[in-house]
Amino acid sequence: MRQLADDVWHVPLGPRDAVNAYVLGDVLVDSGYKFQSGGAIKAARKLGVTEHALTHAHLDHAGGSAKVCRELGLEGVAVGAIDANDVRSGRPEPPPQTPGPLRGVGRWFASFEKAPVLRELHEGDTVGPGFVVLDVPGHSNGHVAFWRERDRLLIAGDVLFNMHLLTTAPGLREPPKPFTMSPPVNRESIRKIAALEPRTVGFGHGPVLREDAATRLRAVAAAL
């Protein structure tokens, strides 16, 4: 684990920060794949987690959430309202650009163990120690981020990756189009988080950005 602030921790769930979770006060954000959830649970127990939230309902973020709830005795998760039914079913729909014959295969590969939803999140809601929910759709229809203005700390999920998916080399980039519901909508979400000028940004994939974060996000947004 790596401490980002007095009450915020980065919890890598894979080598080279390939998959990440975070703890905001007593809230665990994301759980990784189910096979990675043990790391999230271990960190959650150590830090006294009593709630679980998701940035979005994809296998590599919500795959371990049912296990997290069981192991920690939680009633359910908090997730963006539009993604809530995908968490309840464990069967998110593939992006609309997926060719028809592959949609069933895509749905099968993207499925995960369904988890109970305790709270549906909307823009302006608060989570943990002073984090405000931001609607940042595109990668999933109900993707949310968590923003705390007082120290300009942002948990951005998959609005941007900070690594190359195949090589794992660090670097800001758009999420892969085959796994993104609407790349144009996601670009608007990139512009939205860049306008915040965050000082520290945690991503679902890749290292936390702590140096020149605002400048680097502005450069990505300007190039879209």
NORNORQUI-V819465 format. One record per backbone hydrogen bond with DSSP energy under -0.5 kcal/mol. CO is the residue of the C=O (numbers start at 1). NH is the residue of the N-H. Records with the same first field share a line. If there is no record, write none. Layout:
# NORNORQUI-V819465
CO: NH / NH
This chain:
# NORNORQUI-V819465
2: 10
5: 8
7: 25
8: 4 / 5
9: 23
10: 2 / 12
11: 21
14: 17
15: 18
17: 206
19: 13 / 14
21: 11
22: 29
23: 9 / 25
24: 26 / 27
26: 50 / 51
27: 24 / 29
28: 30 / 53
29: 22
32: 64
33: 36 / 37
34: 37
36: 39 / 40
37: 41
38: 42
39: 43
40: 44
41: 45
42: 46
43: 47
44: 48 / 49
45: 48
51: 28
52: 78
53: 30
55: 144
56: 58
58: 61 / 62
59: 63
61: 31
62: 65
64: 68
65: 69
66: 70
67: 71
68: 72
69: 73 / 74
70: 73
77: 118 / 119
78: 54
79: 121
80: 83 / 84
81: 84
83: 86 / 87
84: 88
85: 89
86: 90
87: 115
90: 112
95: 98
99: 102 / 103
100: 103 / 104
102: 106
103: 107
104: 108
105: 109
106: 110
107: 111
108: 111
116: 77 / 118
119: 79 / 121
121: 81
122: 125
125: 133
127: 131
128: 130
131: 127
132: 147
133: 124
134: 136 / 145
138: 182
139: 181
140: 138 / 143
143: 136
145: 134
146: 155
147: 132 / 149
148: 151 / 152 / 153
152: 199 / 200
153: 148
154: 156 / 202
155: 146
156: 159
157: 204
161: 173
162: 171 / 207
164: 168
169: 164
173: 161
176: 179
177: 180
182: 186
183: 187
184: 188
185: 189
186: 190
187: 191
188: 192
189: 193
190: 194
191: 195
192: 196
193: 196
194: 197
200: 154
201: 209
202: 156 / 157
204: 20
205: 162
208: 210
209: 201
212: 216
213: 217
214: 218
215: 219
216: 220
217: 221
218: 222
219: 223
220: 224
221: 224
